[in-house]
């Protein structure tokens, strides 16, 4: 069952060219939705203006080698390992969902474009990875939905309460992977109307997922690495996005620059401790 290419069986009903056209259409919807989102929110304009502002306020010049190192660090930390999540459960859920989605999408394209023609036989590894990607996506997504969601943990909102556009992306992911698996399983075991019912739900879910990029949080996946990289640049060049530096509050020069410190905290301010980091993050 896990070694069967469900799209090959489907090619007896739907021509491979139609399936390939659908994949191309979904890609165009993602590109179009992302561009519209950028235009509507002026994300690119804000990003470039913020970068120019940071460069103007920079205290140090960051060389190309340093920038390349920061870019590599961004890829390894924020993109590949999601190290920005302090909550280990949230991080694992995110990684399962992210890598499951990548596996699922890439192997779907491979199966449809390379192994749906007459006489084509998909390698066992590719079909296994397709099912594994869907299972990983479901594991990470359902873990997030039932256990980790911010609203559920901190505000007591019921798990089945739909939060409009905020939940559109994750529900689209979950329904697409779930119905894809159910379609593959029922096709291998029963075939007929039941498998086509789940296939229809699979197509509807994937169309909603990729067609709702403009309204969902799908587009933020493309902005997040760029924002993380820009933040590292502002720390390296000293501009710090106009945030104050890390000062020693007992330093006389710092107290002369900020007279409110000795006035309200004394000449030797006490150690204020870990602040919000005193409590381990459990809500997001």
C-alpha positions as semicolon CSV with decimal commas, in nm:
position;residue;x (nm);y (nm);z (nm)
1;X;0,000;0,000;0,000
2;X;0,271;0,250;0,098
3;X;0,472;0,149;-0,209
4;X;0,190;0,218;-0,455
5;X;0,178;0,536;-0,662
6;X;-0,184;0,655;-0,624
7;X;-0,148;0,896;-0,916
8;X;-0,059;0,609;-1,152
9;X;-0,388;0,437;-1,069
10;X;-0,567;0,768;-1,113
11;X;-0,424;0,814;-1,464
12;X;-0,674;0,555;-1,588
13;X;-0,949;0,810;-1,510
14;X;-0,773;1,147;-1,535
15;X;-0,506;1,202;-1,804
16;X;-0,156;1,279;-1,672
17;X;-0,159;1,609;-1,865
18;X;-0,459;1,725;-1,662
19;X;-0,286;1,636;-1,334
20;X;0,030;1,814;-1,446
21;X;-0,173;2,119;-1,547
22;X;-0,332;2,124;-1,203
23;X;0,011;2,123;-1,034
24;X;0,127;2,410;-1,256
25;X;-0,191;2,601;-1,172
26;X;-0,129;2,556;-0,798
27;X;0,228;2,688;-0,840
28;X;0,094;2,993;-1,023
29;X;-0,163;3,049;-0,747
30;X;0,111;3,043;-0,482
31;X;0,325;3,290;-0,680
32;X;0,029;3,516;-0,754
33;X;-0,100;3,507;-0,397
34;X;0,244;3,587;-0,257
35;X;0,290;3,881;-0,495
36;X;-0,056;4,016;-0,411
37;X;0,019;3,977;-0,041
38;X;0,344;4,172;-0,085
39;X;0,162;4,447;-0,276
40;X;-0,125;4,468;-0,029
41;X;0,089;4,467;0,286
42;X;0,378;4,651;0,117
43;X;0,608;4,392;0,272
44;X;0,887;4,433;0,018
45;X;0,871;4,813;0,044
46;X;0,892;4,798;0,424
47;X;1,177;4,547;0,410
48;X;1,393;4,753;0,173
49;X;1,317;5,082;0,350
50;X;1,406;4,923;0,683
51;X;1,730;4,789;0,533
52;X;1,824;5,135;0,399
53;X;1,744;5,293;0,734
54;X;1,958;5,037;0,916
55;X;2,244;5,095;0,673
56;X;2,222;5,469;0,734
57;X;2,235;5,421;1,112
58;X;2,504;5,152;1,100
59;X;2,801;5,200;1,331
60;X;3,016;4,933;1,168
61;X;3,058;4,823;0,809
62;X;2,969;4,458;0,755
63;X;3,183;4,295;0,488
64;X;3,064;4,050;0,227
65;X;3,227;3,759;0,410
66;X;3,044;3,845;0,730
67;X;2,717;3,881;0,542
68;X;2,767;3,542;0,380
69;X;2,831;3,390;0,722
70;X;2,514;3,551;0,860
71;X;2,316;3,425;0,562
72;X;2,447;3,072;0,622
73;X;2,364;3,101;0,992
74;X;2,011;3,214;0,903
75;X;1,964;2,914;0,676
76;X;2,095;2,664;0,931
77;X;1,926;2,816;1,237
78;X;1,599;2,981;1,137
79;X;1,523;2,777;0,824
80;X;1,661;2,424;0,868
81;X;1,639;2,381;1,245
82;X;1,387;2,651;1,356
83;X;1,607;2,745;1,650
84;X;1,401;3,060;1,716
85;X;1,141;2,845;1,894
86;X;1,235;2,828;2,263
87;X;0,958;2,577;2,332
88;X;1,096;2,237;2,232
89;X;0,748;2,094;2,164
90;X;0,661;2,383;1,935
91;X;0,993;2,344;1,757
92;X;0,948;1,971;1,697
93;X;0,592;2,022;1,578
94;X;0,708;2,291;1,336
95;X;0,994;2,079;1,200
96;X;0,768;1,776;1,147
97;X;0,515;1,992;0,966
98;X;0,773;2,177;0,757
99;X;0,977;1,878;0,642
100;X;0,662;1,671;0,596
101;X;0,515;1,942;0,372
102;X;0,836;1,967;0,166
103;X;0,852;1,589;0,120
104;X;0,485;1,569;0,033
105;X;0,493;1,850;-0,225
106;X;0,820;1,747;-0,392
107;X;0,727;1,378;-0,421
108;X;0,378;1,469;-0,546
109;X;0,538;1,663;-0,833
110;X;0,778;1,374;-0,902
111;X;0,503;1,113;-0,907
112;X;0,278;1,320;-1,134
113;X;0,537;1,447;-1,382
114;X;0,763;1,143;-1,401
115;X;0,566;0,833;-1,311
116;X;0,207;0,864;-1,437
117;X;0,264;0,790;-1,805
118;X;0,188;0,460;-1,971
119;X;0,423;0,189;-1,847
120;X;0,588;0,422;-1,592
121;X;0,672;0,266;-1,257
122;X;0,759;0,485;-0,960
123;X;1,055;0,384;-0,741
124;X;0,951;0,244;-0,406
125;X;1,155;0,513;-0,228
126;X;0,956;0,795;-0,389
127;X;0,617;0,648;-0,300
128;X;0,736;0,576;0,054
129;X;0,855;0,934;0,090
130;X;0,519;1,062;-0,037
131;X;0,334;0,872;0,234
132;X;0,599;0,955;0,495
133;X;0,574;1,326;0,413
134;X;0,197;1,318;0,456
135;X;0,231;1,128;0,786
136;X;0,493;1,372;0,917
137;X;0,273;1,667;0,818
138;X;-0,024;1,514;0,999
139;X;0,183;1,433;1,309
140;X;0,326;1,783;1,341
141;X;0,005;1,959;1,239
142;X;-0,232;1,769;1,466
143;X;0,015;1,799;1,753
144;X;0,010;2,175;1,704
145;X;-0,367;2,195;1,661
146;X;-0,472;1,986;1,960
147;X;-0,190;2,060;2,205
148;X;0,019;2,367;2,128
149;X;-0,202;2,634;1,972
150;X;-0,163;2,967;2,152
151;X;-0,535;3,032;2,183
152;X;-0,604;2,689;2,328
153;X;-0,319;2,700;2,581
154;X;-0,338;3,058;2,705
155;X;-0,694;3,177;2,643
156;X;-0,899;2,864;2,692
157;X;-1,041;2,870;2,338
158;X;-1,182;2,534;2,235
159;X;-0,976;2,331;1,986
160;X;-1,264;2,319;1,739
161;X;-1,309;2,696;1,723
162;X;-1,201;2,825;1,382
163;X;-1,001;3,149;1,399
164;X;-1,065;3,273;1,046
165;X;-0,760;3,352;0,835
166;X;-0,523;3,268;1,120
167;X;-0,618;2,898;1,102
168;X;-0,674;2,875;0,727
169;X;-0,316;2,770;0,651
170;X;-0,278;2,495;0,912
171;X;-0,625;2,353;0,842
172;X;-0,550;2,353;0,469
173;X;-0,228;2,162;0,535
174;X;-0,395;1,909;0,763
175;X;-0,694;1,842;0,540
176;X;-0,475;1,805;0,228
177;X;-0,239;1,553;0,392
178;X;-0,520;1,366;0,570
179;X;-0,743;1,325;0,266
180;X;-0,439;1,240;0,052
181;X;-0,354;0,952;0,284
182;X;-0,715;0,836;0,306
183;X;-0,742;0,845;-0,073
184;X;-0,426;0,637;-0,115
185;X;-0,532;0,383;0,150
186;X;-0,887;0,338;0,023
187;X;-0,765;0,318;-0,336
188;X;-0,525;0,035;-0,246
189;X;-0,777;-0,154;-0,028
190;X;-1,116;-0,091;-0,184
191;X;-1,099;0,132;-0,491
192;X;-1,418;0,256;-0,648
193;X;-1,641;0,533;-0,516
194;X;-1,494;0,561;-0,166
195;X;-1,142;0,633;-0,291
196;X;-1,276;0,887;-0,543
197;X;-1,470;1,057;-0,261
198;X;-1,150;1,107;-0,062
199;X;-0,970;1,212;-0,381
200;X;-1,229;1,485;-0,436
201;X;-1,179;1,606;-0,079
202;X;-0,801;1,595;-0,136
203;X;-0,832;1,817;-0,445
204;X;-1,069;2,060;-0,273
205;X;-0,835;2,088;0,028
206;X;-0,521;2,140;-0,180
207;X;-0,699;2,400;-0,394
208;X;-0,804;2,590;-0,082
209;X;-0,450;2,560;0,060
210;X;-0,268;2,693;-0,246
211;X;-0,545;2,920;-0,367
212;X;-0,583;3,106;-0,037
213;X;-0,222;3,225;-0,007
214;X;-0,336;3,588;-0,023
215;X;-0,563;3,542;0,281
216;X;-0,370;3,282;0,482
217;X;-0,028;3,273;0,651
218;X;0,129;3,076;0,365
219;X;0,324;3,376;0,232
220;X;0,500;3,439;0,562
221;X;0,721;3,134;0,495
222;X;0,899;3,337;0,227
223;X;0,938;3,654;0,437
224;X;1,055;3,492;0,759
225;X;1,413;3,401;0,650
226;X;1,466;3,747;0,497
227;X;1,349;3,918;0,818
228;X;1,573;3,694;1,031
229;X;1,874;3,771;0,810
230;X;1,806;4,147;0,825
231;X;1,784;4,130;1,204
232;X;2,126;3,966;1,222
233;X;2,268;4,239;0,995
234;X;2,135;4,516;1,221
235;X;2,301;4,353;1,522
236;X;2,630;4,312;1,335
237;X;2,643;4,671;1,205
238;X;2,533;4,823;1,537
239;X;2,214;4,989;1,409
240;X;2,002;4,749;1,618
241;X;1,679;4,872;1,453
242;X;1,694;5,186;1,671
243;X;1,680;4,977;1,988
244;X;1,900;5,080;2,283
245;X;2,228;4,903;2,334
246;X;2,308;4,659;2,612
247;X;2,439;4,886;2,885
248;X;2,597;4,827;3,223
249;X;2,359;5,027;3,442
250;X;2,625;5,079;3,710
251;X;2,864;5,244;3,460
252;X;2,901;5,619;3,546
253;X;2,906;5,711;3,176
254;X;2,580;5,527;3,118
255;X;2,424;5,695;3,423
256;X;2,540;6,034;3,295
257;X;2,380;5,961;2,959
258;X;2,058;5,836;3,120
259;X;2,013;6,033;3,449
260;X;1,687;5,852;3,523
261;X;1,883;5,539;3,612
262;X;2,050;5,667;3,931
263;X;1,745;5,876;4,015
264;X;1,508;5,582;4,026
265;X;1,738;5,281;4,069
266;X;2,033;5,417;4,268
267;X;2,402;5,436;4,188
268;X;2,434;5,057;4,191
269;X;2,116;4,917;4,032
270;X;2,024;4,566;4,143
271;X;2,031;4,271;3,907
272;X;1,675;4,249;3,774
273;X;1,709;3,878;3,694
274;X;1,584;3,686;3,394
275;X;1,260;3,881;3,355
276;X;1,016;3,700;3,128
277;X;1,269;3,421;3,080
278;X;1,228;3,330;3,443
279;X;0,934;3,111;3,344
280;X;0,979;2,849;3,073
281;X;0,764;2,924;2,766
282;X;0,465;2,691;2,764
283;X;0,202;2,881;2,569
284;X;0,352;2,914;2,222
